[in-house]
Amino acid sequence: MTIKGTPLAGVLQSPEEPGTVSPIYDHWLSVTGAVGRYVPLTIRPDDLGDVMRLLPKIGFVGLNITGPFQHMILEHADIITDRAALMSGANTIIFRPDRKIHADNTDGYGFIENIRQHAPGWNPKAGPAAVFGAGRTAREVVTALLEVGVDEIRIANRTRPRAEALRSEFGMRIVVHDWVKAGNILDGAMTVVNATPLGARGKPEMRVPLDALARGAVVNDLVVNPPMTRLLSAAIEAGCYPVDGVGMMLYQAAPSFERWFGHKPEVDQAARHAVLSQFSE
């Protein structure tokens, strides 16, 4: 696997949760002319410490982190950014030249940047936000929304205690609603986010009533495949600003690529096509 003098990066995943390796890094390596390789790494959680010590020695400059490793990786980091600490997990590792392990989380940045690029007039203070879901992705969304000044975040999750846990941690700006009345969180909400897998290919459809979508709201579905979901179709019909999940994937990946390989990648139509191409094969 090692090529002398070639910087290596990869995605760390567990055997229980193997994921699809995004082609975006190979795309950016090709179009920027950066020297490097991006590879998948599947390891057991018990081997994490040994792997983290080994990888820099064989030419790795960084990692993407998935699943259960996002929290575990913090135990092995020398430097943890405020963003990673706040989210209790890292999605990006940089192996620094001084051999220190730098842990960061770019998901919140990717989420906000995607909205700003596709809904340039978005004002996070324009009204409440409505978030479907209360898992790790929802936590990242909530953290990012609070940072940009959203005054009220309504959360509906199929398991209410997970939503209550977010309110306990983040305070009274979080308002929890029962899932059976999830459609109610849309009333007057000017930012709407689906942070669940509902509506993704192979998953159950999102059956939440959407008739309360407010005209002019920004509606972001973090589902990537398919990029056009029932929620986004309803948003278009309601006169909302639809934002799909592909952009978040790209904008969270761009800072990692730049840190690892020293080239700033473009988030453009070619990059978007590179991501979507994996679902058409």
Salt bridges, closest charged atoms under 4 A:
ASP47 OD2 - ARG44 NE 3.10
ASP50 OD1 - ARG53 NH2 2.45
ASP98 OD2 - ARG96 NH2 2.53
ASP104 OD2 - ARG83 NH2 2.53
ASP104 OD2 - ARG259 NH1 2.75
GLU152 OE2 - ARG154 NE 2.84
GLU164 OE2 - ARG160 NE 2.79
GLU164 OE1 - ARG167 NH2 2.47
GLU169 OE2 - ARG139 NH2 2.61
ASP178 OD1 - ARG160 NH1 2.53
ASP244 OD2 - ARG272 NH2 2.45
